[in-house]
Every structure is written in structure tokens, then in C-alpha cells.
Amino acid sequence: MTEETKTKGPASYFPSIEKKYGHPVTHWFDLLKTVSSKKHMEMVAWLKTEHGLGHGHANALVAYFLANAKNQ
């Protein structure tokens, strides 16, 4: 994989999130839709406490989710 094609930013965490937690990232985005009225760090905390995600993985999912929600 070259530097031009290498995934960067929050999406770079997606393969390890899917492997570690056994769900596609779309599963986590669907869950985040249910708490989309919360602030960024509240959503991160929710993923950590309710679903057992690590901080980095939860933060990456929320950052990507919120960035894409603004673009829709």
C-alpha cells in the first residue's frame, strides 16, 4: 500500500475495530444514530461504558460519524 492509498484519520481504525469487536463499523454507526443528540465526548463515553469499546476506537467512530453527519 502506497502513501497515497493508505487510509488516514479515524477510518484507519476501522479494520481493528471490526476485528476486535466482531461487528462492521456500520453497526456502530447505527448505534450512534440513537444517541446523536449527545455531544462528541458523551457519545465516546457511551460507547465505552455501554458497549465496552476502548477510548481510541470509540473516539474514532464518533469523529467519523459526526464528520459524515455534517456532510449529509
Secondary structure, DSSP 8 states (H G I E B T S, - for coil): --TTTS--GGGGGHHHHHHHHSS-HHHHHHHHHTTTTS-HHHHHHHHHHHH---HHHHHHHHHHHHHHHHT-
